[in-house]
Amino acid sequence: MAKVQELAGDRIVEVAAGDVGGQVLAAGLVDEVRMDVVPVVFASGKPYFGSVDAQRLLEDPDVVIQGKRVLHLSCRVRH
């Protein structure tokens, strides 16, 4: 992550969810989480952030955009 931040300079670094996203979230390196909520229920699947070992709290969404059958949310991570 340090190399990525070095290469990005002042630009924003985005990391996808899943195991890598969970690792940087667990390391306290995530400032904001953006997610899309759709009205679909799956019988099984993978956790959004892989296997996160500790609870992480998000602030209330500061951006909420409603689309057709999708809700886009952006939440700050409490540090």
N, C-alpha and C positions, 0 to 999 in steps of 0.2 A: 504494500500500500504506500509506503514511503516513496518508492520509485515512481509510482503512478502520480502521486501528489507533486513530486519534483517535476515530472514531465508536463503536468497540467498547468503549473504556475498558478496564476490567479483564476483560472477557469474552473468550472464546476466539474467534479468527478461523479459520474453516475455508476452505480453497481446494481446488477440485477438481483432479484430475490434468489432463493435457493440456498445451497450450502455456502457459497462464497458470500452472498449477501448476509447470511446469518453470522458468518465469521467476523465480518467487519462491524456488524451491529453489536455483537458480543464484545468486540474490542473497544467499543465506545467511539468509533470513527464515523458514525452516521449522524448527520444533523437533521435530516428530513426523510420521511418515508412517503412515497407516492404509490397509490394503489388504485386499481380499477375493480369495482364491485359489480358483478353481473348476476341476474336472477337465475342461476343454475346450481343445482345440488348434485354433487357427484357421490357415488357410493364409496369411493376411496380416493386416495391421492397422496401427494407429498405436502408436508408442512410448508407454508409460504417462505419461511426463513430457515429451512432445514432443521437441525436439532440445536436450537438455542438453549444454552445451559442455565440462563437466569432470566427473570422477568425484566422486560423493558417497557417503560411507559411512554405513550405518545400523548402529545397535547391534543386538544380538540382540533379538528380539521380547520386550517386557515384558508384553504381553497376547496370549494365543493362545486363541481361542474356536473350538471345532470345532462346526459346524452340520451339517445334512444336505447333503452334497455341496458344502460351502463351509468354508473356513478363514479366519477373521478375524484379522489380525495388526496389531499396533501397535508401531512401532519408533521410537526416538529417533534424530535425525540427529546425527552427530558434527560438531561445529563446530571 
